[in-house]
Amino acid sequence: MTLTEITTEVRNITGVDSTSVVSDAVIHDLINEAQYQLCDEANLLQGYATRNSVVDTSEYAMKNSNVDVTDWTLFQNNTTGATTSGQSLESMTRIYRVDYDGSICQRIGINEISDIADDSSMSNITTDKAFYIHEDKLGIFPTPTEVKEIKVYYYRLPHKMLIEAITAAASTTSSMTSTADLSIGMKMSGSKFSVGTVVKSITSATHFTTSIASTSGGADTVAFSEFEIDDRYQRILIYYPCWRVSERLRDLNLISYFKNEWLEQKQRVILERQSRDGSTVLTVPYNDF
């Protein structure tokens, strides 16, 4: 399904035909929120990223804070079709494995290493290296003394889906009112762009480049990204915006129905995912970031 198809379905089910009552942009935001929740709680999307360690440096920034992070190479083939270098890990929600020089690292808490300096023999670490999370940084313990590959496996959130007016320049450069909601790797669909075109880079607050040049210059309405989750889960996303739109309509019967359907269907996906991963018990989802 596409963003437009689910939006139409939500309007048909709730009977809200007028965009003056509920705009398309509001419904799009609700659909995105539903996909975020589902991906986060059911761990539907994975990725991994690499960078090299730095001698005598124990902590490595993963997300943009005071400075932009451009040290990681991302491997998320379902969205970009290739690796993406010079990136931060902005879409990451939690880490489930870290390798150092090809070997698995044990996860430890930052408090565990506060009193043992840099001597892992004084701890209960059972691997050559351990990792910890300190704010938005990945810590490697003991501190690396060589340049080796760090590989982080993580669960992540999907790209935001949106439909926006842009101006193409008959090249790989296009402009729009704001690029704030764009992210590298977003797939694009429009009359001036070939199938397989993705956002290659975001060069300013109003300009971005594409992996394939536009077929002609001029105004275009572009659908950015698409559902990254399995086809069988996409219809579940209808229930969440229907619930929230019903709240705006103050229809108590529909509110209760769609809320219950959303929560029930989401839980089924969570349990199915745990079953596929071999998990035998329910765990409380946590976020590293």
N, C-alpha and C positions, 0 to 999 in steps of 0.2 A: 504494500500500500504506500501511497505518497502522502505528504503533509496535506495537500489539497483534498485528497480522497477522505482522509480521516476528519478533516474540518467539515466537509460536506455531510459526512455521516453523523457527526455531532449535531449539526443543525437540523438534520432530518429527524433524529431521535427526540431532541428536546423541543422541536418546533420553533426554534429561534431563527427565522429567516432574515431578519433585518440586521444589517451590520451596525445600525445606530443603537441597537439594544446591546449586542455583544459583537465587537469587531473581530475580524479575522486575526488580527495581531494578538488579541487576548486569548483566543482559542489556540493559536500557535504556541503561545507561552505555556498554556496549560498542558498541551501535548508534550512539549519539551520537558516540563516538570515531571510528567508521568514517566517518560522514558528515563530521566535521571534517577528517579526513585527505584524503578524496576532494575536498572543496571547496577545501581549501588547496592541494593539489598540482596539481590540474587547473584551478584558477581558475574554478570553476563559477558562483560567485555574485558579482555586481557591485553597486555602489551609487555614489551620489555625494552630496556634502553641500556646503552653502554657508554662508558667513558673510561679514560685511563686515570689511575691514581697518580698522585703527586708525592714525591719523596718528602717525608717528614710532615705530611699534611693528613690529618685524621678525619676532617669533616668536609663534605662536598654539598654545596647548595643544589637543591632540586627544583625549587620554584622561585619565580620572580618576587622579590621583596624590595629592598632598597636599590638593588641593581638587577639588571636583566641577566638571567641565566641562559647561557648559550653553549654549554659544555656537553650536552647529551646528544646521542644519536638514537632516534626512536625507530622501532620496528613494529609498525601497526599496519600490516599489509591490507587489511580489509577496508581501510579508509584511504590510504595513499597509493597503494599498489607498489610501493617501494620504501626504502629506508629514508628517513628525514634527519638530516644532521643539523647541528647548531641550534638545538632546542632546549627548552625547559620541560619539566614534567607536570605542567599545569593541570592536566585532566586526571592525574593519578589520585585515587582515593585511599588505597592501602597497598602495602607491599606484602607479598607472600613468599618471596625468596630473594636472596642476594648471593651472587657468586663472586669470589675474588680469585683471579687467575685460574678460573675453571673449576674451583672447588666451592662447595656449599658453605655458607657462613651461618653460624648459629646466631639467633636473635637474642639480644640481651637488653636490659633496661639501662638507661644512662646512669642511674644511681649505683648500679652494680660495679661500674668501673671507676667511680669517683674516689675510692679509697685504695685502689690497687695500682695506681700510676700506670705504667705501660708494661706490666709484667703479667701476662695471661696465666702463668703458672699458679698465681695466687687466687684464681677464680675457678668456677666450675665450667668454664668453656671447654667444650669437647672437640672443637674444630680449630684449624690453624688460625683462622680469622673469625671474628664475630662482627655483627653490625648492630647499630642502634639508631634511633631517630631522635634528633635534637632540634626542636622547632621545625624548620623546613629544610633541615640538612640531614644527609646520610652520614653516619659516623662509622669508620672502620677501626677495629681494635684487634691487636695492637696497631699503632700508627704505622702505615706503610713505609718501608725503607727502599722500595724499588718501584719502578713504573710498571704496573700490571693492569689488566682489564678488570673493571668493575661492571658487573651485569646485574641489573635490577629487574625483577619480574613483578608486575603489579596489576591490580584491577583498576579500571579507569571509567570515567564517564564518557558518554558519546558527544560528538559534535552537536552544537545547537543547530536546529533546522529553522530556516527562515526563507521568506520570499521577499526580495527587495528590488527596487528600481536601481539600475546602474547605468553608467555610460561607458561603452566599450570604445577603444581607440584603434580598432583594426590592427591590434598588436597583442602582446602579452600583458599590456597594462590597461587597467580599467579603474574607474572611480565611482564613488557612491557617497551618500551623505555622511555615513560613519562606518568605519570598518571595525568598530568595537566588538561586534558579535561574531566576527569571522575568526577562523583558526586555520592553520596550515593543514592541508589534506582534505578539506571540505570538497565534496563533489559538487559540480555545478550543472544545472540544466536550464538552457535558455535558447532562444531562436538564433543567437549569434555565436553559440559555443558548441563545439563538437562533443560527441559522447566520449566520456573518459576525462574531460577537463576537470582539473582540481585547482584549488587555491594554492599557489606555490609559495608566495611570500606576502607579507603585509608591510608595505613600505612607508605608510603614513596613516594619519587618522582618517584619510579619505581615499587613499589609493592602495591597490593591491595588484599583484601579478598572477598570471595563470600558467599552468603547465603547457597549454596549447593556445596559440594566438586565436583571437576571435575571428570569425569568418568575414566580418565587416564592422565598421564603426557605427556608433549611434546608440540611442537609448534601447534598453532591453529590460524585461522583467525576469529575474533569475531566481530559481529555487536553489538554495545552497544546502548541500548535504542531503542525506536520505537516511532512512532507518538503518541502523547498524545491527539491530537485534534480529534474531531468527524470525522468519515470516510468520511462524505459528504464534508468536507472542505479540504481533503488531496490533491485532484487533483488541487485545486487552487494554491497550492505551485509550480506547474510546471511552471506557467507563469513567476514568478520572476527570476529563474535561466535562463529561455529561453531569457528573456529581457537582462540580464547581459551578457550572452554568446554572444548574437547578437551584443552587444556593442563591444566585442572583435573582432568580425568578421567584424565590421563596415558596417553592413547591415542595412541601414536606414529604409527600409520598415519593416523589422522584429522588429527592435528596437521600432518603434512607435506602432506596433500592440501589441506586448507582454507587453510593458509598460502600455498601455491603458487597456488591459485585466486584468493585475494584479491589477491596481488601482481600476478598476470597480468592480472586484470580491471581493476585500478586503473590499470595502465600503459596498457591499451587506451584507457581514458577520457582519460588525460593526452594521449596521442598524437592522439586524435580531436579533443580541444579545441584542441591546437596547430594541427592541420590546418585547423580551422574558422576560427581566428584568422589564418591565413596565415603561421604560423611554419614555417620550413623547417629549423630546427635545434633540437636538444634544449638546453634551458637548465636550469641548476640552480635550483630554487625557492629564493627567499629571503624572509625576513620582515622588514618594517620594524619590527615591534613584537613 
